[in-house]
Structure formats: structure tokens, C-alpha cells
Amino acid sequence: MGLEVDIRKKVNGFKLDINFKNEGSHLGIFGASGSGKSMTLKCIAGITEPDEGRILLNDRILFDSEMKINVKPQERNVGYLFQNYALFPHLNVEENIKISLNKKNEDTKTKLKEIIELFKLESLEKKYPRQLSGGQQQRVALARAIIKNPDILILDEPFSALDSYLKERLEVELFELLKTYNKQMVMVTHNREEVYKFCDYMTVIDEGKVILAGSTKDVFANPKYFNVSKLLGYNNISKLQYLTHDTLIATKWGISYKTDTYLENDISFIALKDNDILINNSPYSSGEIVVQVTVVDIIETINHFDLLVKNVSYSQGEAISLKVDKNNFKKLDFKENIFLHIEKKALVYLK
Amino acid sequence: MEISPILISLRTASVATFFTFIFGIFAAKLVLDIKSERIKAILDTIFTIPLVLPPTVIGFLLLLVFGVKRPIGRFLLEFMGIRIVFSWQATVLAAFVIAFPLMYRTAMGAFEQIDENLIMAARTLGMSESSIFFRIMLPLASPGILGGAILSFARSLGEFGATAMIAGNIENKTRTLPLAIYSEVAAGNMKQASYYVAVVLAISFIVILLMNYFGRKPIVKDK
């Protein structure tokens, strides 16, 4: 069961070489724009044809270049939510939703009523797409994709066309809706919050290749690669070197520490997890790495402070950025010495 | 004023437009669906070339095909009893060939403007290709297609060169408005000619007005 993709395709010098298996119910395909995410989705839906490889959905072959199988998009039973929703502008909400249904079928009416209620579109049935807000359009597009009961639902950047102030509420609404809809889903996004909130399994795509796959929590906790950690929002990344056989140094910040864990040979970077760094006026350590720092910059944002700090004993080094919540910020005494407390679990080793 | 040229012209232009409308849309869809870029370019050239050829050249080519001594012309005459040359049907044929590229090209342009995602969405929704064409593509392209039809009608109405060559200038049969104007001027009847000119001006004016009306309506695109 599940989705299995192993495809290759060349387009205008861009090489797509994707290989993954969905092991969760909600799969996130994560990557920067232009990494080949959308093309992968289009291959799954059958609206683009890969050069070679195979695609399996619940053990059904959708595409297999060796066996010369290429199931038409019409017969794949895949629900697809397009980035711009792709509602038919000349049809009203009701007509848009029921366009895929058999007119003569008796069930059509009850099904339509059901889905319109589920998606809270009751007063909008006769409206045209251009008369709807972005969120309403999204609900119509989703209703249209779901009404035929697809085997898998594909969401292509579902929130990228929405204003940011609408986004958070709509995200919650959509996720609630999709929870009630108990089917396999694949979502493409370049937004790490969305992946983290929505997907239990994820693959990271970069330049047409899968570089990492795993449960979402694992991938975020241990991104393994320098470029993945950048995509996932790690701000503090430094080169890492052995100073002696048991002492490591993060060269960018001049922070060295003793280690008892054995590192793989190809580990050459270290990243810091924001949540496991503390800043205060206490020089005492209870096992964590303590570094005396000077504050170089403070930016106040709505919910917290962004601080840039530098290692006092390594002034030519670069700054570490960290978020400090407003209560903790108040407790900081800037006339005293300031210390950074980096817990061991904050350290993420990267290739 | 003899009224028959007006009637003949309107009848010819209407029937010719009916055919250009159907075949123009069909040809546009055909070329649009062809995957090979080379075949696409060749077909597009064939469908468009009457637009740039002098009408007399088209009349000449039509004579080559439909002349009674030519294979196709002879076949039509001997087996079906149809004689194209110098018949009223010839005025329709000439107008059709001349106006066809206008319909074809505007329909093509209208189809190409449709957001590709809409077509792909329709496919993932399980709609058949013909259903997509009739329920999605045609309605969305309709402003452009209507504009093209009006343009073809106007062009059919003004057709002179090819008509004269293949249909001749037979009073009450193949003498359309442009031919009537030519004949009257040639005979020195400037006053008669000016009546016809006024009629043509009036019809053309209305046609352009209609076209602007339909042309200004934007093709509804997805936001």
C-alpha cells in the first residue's frame, strides 16, 4: 500500500531524478522553488510524463516505462489541488464541484449537498470563482477534487496564493477538514511550518534529487546535511574541526568543547537548535557548554527579540543569532557579563 | 438599384462563415493537439497561407483543382453532377478559402490563452478530452471565437479576386457586391456603384462595431 515513485525526466537541461516511498499517511515533499517538486506531483497525476521509471499507487501501476504503461490522468483517480486552484471561471461553484460527476446518477445530488455542507459553501453555490475570496476558492477547489473520492489527494503549495494574514486561520481550517478525510495525501511546499504541522513523513528535494527522507520529526531534529538544515531554517551553522582527539571547535564562532561521542568521518558542520540555547548572566555550567558573549545587535519583533551575540574570546568570529522571548529578555542585565548556555542536545552534526 | 448583389453577398458570406466557423475551430484544435513541432509548423503554414496570397492566386489554384477538365472537377461533374466553376457555390468556396485563416488564427489564439492548469485540472477530474473541449475550452475561448467569426464574415463579404476567377461575374447568380461595384464603375454608372458602396460601408461599420463589442470583453482568466 502507499505511494511509490521512482522516476527520471529531463526538461531543458533540468534533471529530475526522484525516488521515494510514502510510509506515512500525509507525505510532505519539501524543497526550494525550482527544485522539481511540482513536476514530481504532475508526474504522479499523469499530466506530465516522466522519461523513465515507475509510479505505483496502492500497488496499482500508474506508470512503468519498461512495461510501457502510462495510465491516463482521467483514470488515475488522483485528486489534485492546483497552486492557483484552477477553478473554471465560466462555471459557478456548484457547477465547478459537480463537473466530474455523472449527471444521470441519482447519488450526484446527495453527494453534492454533502460536500457543499462539509466545505461550508452553502451560500456560495451560485457564485462565480472571481466573486470569491482566496480561502473560499481554495475550499471550492478542494471540494471539487475530493467529491470523486480519489485514492490520493495531491496538494501543490496549497497556501502560497493566500495573503499571509489569512493563511494561519485557513491552515487550521484546512487541516481540520483533511483530518476528517481519511485518505493518503501528498503536499508540496517550501514552507517548513506547513510541513511540520501537516505531514507525518517527508522527503526533501534539492535540484531534482531526493536528499533526505524520513518521519518529519526526525528530519527536523536531524537534517544530516548542510543544505537541508539551511532549508529547514537552521540559522546558526559553522564548520567543525577536531582541535585535539577529544576536543571539537566550531570555527565560525570560536567555540570549542570536549566530546565523548564518536563522529562519522564526513561530518564537517555543526548547527545549533534555537530551543536548546539559553542566554543569561550566570557563568555556571551544569554540563552544557557555556560561552561568554557580547551582544552586537538587538531587534524587537512582535513576539520575541532577535539577538546577535559574539564570543568574547574570539572577536574576529561571526555572530550567533538567537530568539529570546520577551520575559527572558527583561531578566537580562546588560551591565553584567552575559553568557550563552548551549546544551549538548542543541548540537546537530551535518555532512 | 438592383438588389440581387446584396442578397447574393449576404447569402454567400453567411454560408461561407458557417463553414469557416466549424472548420476553423476544428483546424485550430487539431494543430493545438499535435505534439510534433515540425508537423505543427507545416500545418499552421498551410492553414494560414491564404491570408498572404493574392486572391487571384487562390482563384487560380481553385481553378486548378475544380476546373471541369481537372480530376476533382471532372469527378464532381461526372459522378455527382456538381459543377463548381461559375456556380453560386463557387462564390462560397472562394469566400471560405479566403476567410478561413482569419477564423483559424483567432480561434487558435483564443485557445492558447486558456490557462493550461484548467485543462490539466479537468483531466485529473476525469473529464474526457471531448468533454473538456466542449465544456471548458470552447466556452472560455468563445469571445475570441465570436470575434473571429465576425472577422471572417466581413472578409467573405469583401471577397473579389478569387470569386471573379472561379465564380465569374454572372448577374443574379455570382455577382456579389464587390463585383457589382466593379461592373457598374466599368460601365460608367458611378451613381449605381455608389449605392452599393454605401451598403458595403454600412455593413462593414456594423460588423466592426460588433467585433469591438465582443473583442473588448476580456477572456475570463482564472485569478
Interface residues (C-beta under 8 A of the other chain):
Chain A: K42 A45 G46 I47 K72 P73 Q74 E75 R76 N77 V78 G79 Y80 F82 Q83 N84 Y85 A86 L87 F88 P89 H90 I99 S100 P129 R130 Q137 R144 A145 K148
Chain B: D115 N117 L118 M120 A121 A122 R123 T124 L125 G126 M127 S128 R135 I136 P139 L140 V220 K221 D222 K223
